[in-house]
Amino acid sequence: EDTQSETAINEIAQARAIRAYSYMQLAPYFQFNYQNHKDEPCIPILSAGVDYANNPRATVGEVWKYIMDDLNYAVEHLTLDRTSKDRINVNVAYGLRARANLYMGNWAEAAADAA
């Protein structure tokens, strides 16, 4: 991620948005809502340098922080350009972040991202 290439940064931002969306879909199946269960075990976080065979479940709070970090990166680095519907642009990233904020109970942030 230390590249200066705008094309590579755009691809990384799209990949992180997709990863965030995947975690957003997976997390609710393994634990209850964010507001009341932040410290409960949820799903393992898979990232570089992690021993996949020995990776304990992260807490709900850690998972949603990871999701928000990915979505914030995507919003910061994506543009309005969208060559086809299978690509993610900044508007899609804002929509995903709005949905994540809804899951987390951040109503004002969700409304701002949706606008």
N, C-alpha and C positions, 0 to 999 in steps of 0.2 A: 504493500500500500504506500510505499515511499516514492512512487513514480510521479513524474511531472506530465505525463501524457494525458491529455484531456479525454481521449478515447478510452484509455485504461481506467481512468478515474470514473468515467461514466459507467463502464462495465462493472466495476467494483461496487458502485452505488446501487446499480440494479440488482446485483447478486445479494447485497446486504438487505435490500428491501424484500427480496424473495425469501431470504432466510428468516427475516422478522415475521413475514406473513406465515411461514411454515410453523414457527414457534407459537405464533398467536393461535393457530388452529389446533396445535397439539397440546398446549398447556392446560386448557380447560378440561380435557379428558382425564387428566391425572391429578387434579386438585380443584378445590372450590375457588371462589372468587378472590380477587386480589385484596379487596378492602379488609376482609376478616381473616385471611389466611396467609399473610405476607411471609411468615416464618415457617410455614409448613413445607415439607418436601414436595417437589413438583416433578420436573424432568431433568435429566443431565444436560449440561451445556457442552456442546462439542465445539472446540476451538483448537487452533494450532497449539501444539505443544502439550496436549492433554493425552494421558494414557487412556485410550478408549476402553480397554479391558477393565480398568479400575477407576471409573469415573462415577462418583456418587451423585445422587439426585441433588440438584440445586434447589434453593428455596423459591417460592413463588415470587418474592421480591427480587431476587437475583435474576430470574428468568425475564421478568418484565423490564428490569433495568437493561438487560442485554438487548431485548426487543427495541426499547426506546433508543438505545445507543445506535443500533443499526438504522432505524428510521430517521433519526436526527442526521446521521451521516448522509443518507439518501436525499433528504430534503435540502441539505446544504450543497450537495454536489450535482444533483440532477438539474436539467433544464426543461424548458417547455417542448423541446423537440421530441417528436415521437413518430418514427417512420412507419410503424404498424401497431396493431393492437396487442401484439405479443411483447412489446417493449414497455418499460416502466419509465414514466417521466415524473417531473416534480408534482404534478397534480395527483397522480396515482399515489405517490409517496405521502402527500398530505392526507389523502383519504385513508390510507392505512394507519397513519399516525393518529388521525381522528378516531378511528375505530379502537386503536390501542388505548387511547385516553378514555374512551367510554368504558372499556373493560376495567380500567384502573379507577374509575370514578372521578376523573379529572374533567368535570363538566365544562368549565370555562375554556380549558385548553382544547377540548374536543370541538367546541363550537368555533373557536378561532381557526383551527385547522380545517374544519368543514367549510368555513367561509372562504 
